[in-house]
Amino acid sequence: MSEIKQLDVTIMGREFRVACPPEEEAALQEAVVFLDRKMREIRDSGNVMGIDKIAIMAALNITHEFMNTRIAGGFDVAEFRRKIAGMQQTIDEALKEQQQLF
């Protein structure tokens, strides 16, 4: 079981402390940047006022994008990417072992 880190992140100029396993820290930081960018785009459009409403609109937009990654027939792009990442990690580990032989 991995230990959980407490990370401070900033979204729209506001600080938040979130719990995260160390191996997922990079992905969390990427998600923070993505969410911050989405929220700033909504704020800058001038159509939505208030941080709560901006957050809800960002959540709806991101959810809509996520749900559209599923292609007709049940193909899940996100799941496919996770499998590719797992295969890449397996390949990297195998190559690392090979390099130690020489």
N, C-alpha and C positions, 0 to 999 in steps of 0.2 A: 504494500500500500504506500503510495507516494505522499509526501508531506505537502501541506497546502501553504502557499505563500499569501501574504496580504500585500496587494499592490495598490498604489495610489495612481489613479488615472484622471485625466482632465477631459471633459466633454463640454463644449460650448462655454469654456471658461470656468466651469464648476468642477471642484475636486470630488472624487468618489473613491472609496476604498473597496476593493473587491477581492474575493478569495479565488485563488487559481493554483492548480498544480504546476510545479516548475516546468514540466515538459510542454505545457500549453501556454506559457507566458508570451511567446512570440505571436501565436495565433490570437491571443487576447489583445495584444497591442495593435495588431492589424485590424481587429474588429473595432477597437476604440477609434482608430483613425478613420475607418470607413463610416462609423456612426456619426462622428463629429462632422465629417464632410457632408453627409446626407442632411443632418440637422441644420448646418449653416446654409446649405442650398435652399432649404425650405424657408428659413428665416429671411434670407436675402431676396427671395421671390416677393416678399412683402404681403403675401396673401394670408399668412397665418401669424398670429401674435400670441405670445405667451409660451414659456418654455414647455409647459405641460402639453399644450396642443401641438407644438413642434415635435415633441418626442413621440406623441401618438401618431402623427402623420408620417414620421420617419419609420416607425415600427410597421405601419400599414404598408408603406412603399417597399420596405425590405422584405416583409412577409410575402407580398405580391410577387416580387422578383424571385424569391426562393421557391414559391409554389410553381412558378413558371419554368423552373429548371427541370421539372418533371415533364418529359416528352410523352406524347400519346403512346400508349402501349405499356406505360409503367416504367420506362427507363428513367432512372434517377441520376442526373448528372453529378450531383454532390456525392452520392454513394460511389459512383464510378471514379471520381477524383480521389476519394479516400482509399479505394482499392489500389489505384495507381501509386499513391504515396506509400502505401504499405509494401507494394512490390519493389518500389525504388529503395526503400529502407533495407529490405532483404538483400537486394543486389549490392548495395553499398557495404553491408556487413560481410557478404561473401567475398567481395573484392578486397576488403580490408584484411581478411584472413589470408587471401592469396598473396598480398603484398608482404606479409610477414614471412612467407616462405622464402623470399629472395632477399 
